[in-house]
Amino acid sequence: MATATRQAVLCEWCKKPLRRNSTDGLNITYGDINAAEQRGMEIERREVESRNRPLKARPLSGDPIEFPHWRWEHLSCTEGEGYFIAMNRIRDSSMAMAWTVHLMEKTWFRYTEWESAMRRGGLVGSTN
């Protein structure tokens, strides 16, 4: 049985391939983490406001809230300090799952676009 070959993950800054067993990796800046915390507070505020309105007065949806972006990048291309996971620590889907469980303990994590980063990194397949 043939196994699928994973495509190269490209640095989101220079567009060159990352090295799989290296210290290149996945990063979210501390500024983006702070933004995620702010987004989380805004989402929770909207949920509370919505619950306090009569059903007829509740909007179908609020303004879309954009979630902070995890970036695959070369260590040399990293834009600012942040939460960085080296490629040699997130090589496959089982390692990605372990990181997901670990990051779920962070209050800001659910307000980031982790799933999209995992797809771009070839660590999870499409659900479509």
C-alpha positions as CSV (number, residue, x, y, z in Angstrom):
1,M,0.0,0.0,0.0
2,A,1.5,3.4,-1.0
3,T,1.6,6.2,1.5
4,A,0.8,9.7,0.7
5,T,3.8,12.1,0.4
6,R,3.3,15.2,2.5
7,Q,3.9,18.4,0.6
8,A,6.6,20.8,1.8
9,V,5.5,23.4,4.3
10,L,6.4,26.8,3.1
11,C,7.6,29.7,5.2
12,E,4.8,32.2,5.3
13,W,7.3,35.1,4.9
14,C,9.9,34.0,2.3
15,K,7.8,31.2,0.7
16,K,10.8,28.7,0.8
17,P,10.3,25.2,2.2
18,L,10.9,24.6,5.9
19,R,13.2,21.8,6.9
20,R,11.2,19.0,8.6
21,N,13.6,18.0,11.4
22,S,14.8,21.4,12.2
23,T,14.2,24.4,14.4
24,D,12.1,26.0,11.7
25,G,8.5,25.9,12.9
26,L,5.2,27.3,13.9
27,N,4.9,30.6,15.6
28,I,2.2,33.0,17.0
29,T,3.6,36.3,18.3
30,Y,2.9,37.6,21.8
31,G,1.0,40.5,20.1
32,D,-1.3,37.9,18.4
33,I,-1.7,36.0,21.7
34,N,-2.8,39.3,23.3
35,A,-5.2,39.9,20.4
36,A,-6.6,36.4,20.9
37,E,-7.3,37.1,24.5
38,Q,-9.1,40.4,23.5
39,R,-11.1,38.5,20.8
40,G,-12.1,35.9,23.5
41,M,-13.3,38.6,25.8
42,E,-15.3,40.2,22.9
43,I,-16.9,36.9,22.0
44,E,-17.9,36.2,25.6
45,R,-19.3,39.8,25.9
46,R,-21.4,39.3,22.8
47,E,-22.7,35.9,24.1
48,V,-23.7,37.5,27.4
49,E,-25.4,40.4,25.6
50,S,-27.2,38.0,23.3
51,R,-28.5,35.9,26.1
52,N,-29.9,39.0,27.8
53,R,-32.0,40.0,24.8
54,P,-35.4,38.7,23.9
55,L,-35.1,36.0,21.3
56,K,-36.7,38.3,18.6
57,A,-34.1,41.0,19.2
58,R,-31.0,38.7,18.9
59,P,-29.0,39.1,15.7
60,L,-28.5,36.0,13.6
61,S,-24.8,36.7,13.7
62,G,-22.5,39.5,14.8
63,D,-19.6,41.0,12.9
64,P,-17.2,38.3,12.0
65,I,-14.3,38.1,14.4
66,E,-10.9,37.3,12.9
67,F,-8.7,34.9,14.8
68,P,-5.0,35.5,15.2
69,H,-2.8,33.5,12.8
70,W,-0.2,30.8,13.6
71,R,2.6,31.1,11.0
72,W,4.9,28.4,9.6
73,E,8.2,30.1,9.3
74,H,12.0,29.8,9.3
75,L,13.5,30.7,12.6
76,S,15.5,33.4,10.7
77,C,12.2,34.8,9.2
78,T,10.3,35.0,12.5
79,E,8.6,38.3,13.0
80,G,8.8,39.0,16.7
81,E,9.0,36.9,19.8
82,G,6.1,34.5,20.5
83,Y,5.0,31.0,21.2
84,F,7.3,29.0,18.9
85,I,7.0,25.2,18.2
86,A,10.0,23.8,16.3
87,M,9.3,21.4,13.4
88,N,11.3,18.7,15.1
89,R,8.7,18.8,17.9
90,I,5.6,18.7,15.6
91,R,6.5,16.4,12.8
92,D,3.4,14.3,12.5
93,S,-0.3,14.1,13.5
94,S,0.3,12.4,16.8
95,M,2.7,15.1,17.9
96,A,0.2,17.7,16.6
97,M,-2.5,16.1,18.8
98,A,-0.2,16.3,21.8
99,W,0.4,20.0,21.2
100,T,-3.3,20.6,20.7
101,V,-4.0,19.0,24.1
102,H,-1.2,21.0,25.7
103,L,-2.3,24.3,24.2
104,M,-6.0,23.8,25.1
105,E,-4.9,24.6,28.7
106,K,-4.1,28.2,27.5
107,T,-6.9,30.7,27.9
108,W,-6.1,32.3,24.5
109,F,-5.7,29.1,22.4
110,R,-9.3,28.6,21.3
111,Y,-9.4,32.1,19.9
112,T,-6.6,31.3,17.4
113,E,-6.8,29.6,14.0
114,W,-4.8,26.5,15.0
115,E,-6.9,24.1,12.8
116,S,-6.0,26.1,9.7
117,A,-2.3,26.0,10.7
118,M,-2.5,22.2,11.1
119,R,-4.0,21.9,7.6
120,R,-1.4,24.2,6.1
121,G,1.3,22.1,7.7
122,G,-0.2,18.9,6.3
123,L,-0.7,17.5,9.8
124,V,-4.5,17.0,9.5
125,G,-6.6,16.2,6.5
126,S,-9.7,18.0,5.2
127,T,-13.1,17.3,6.7
128,N,-14.8,17.9,3.4
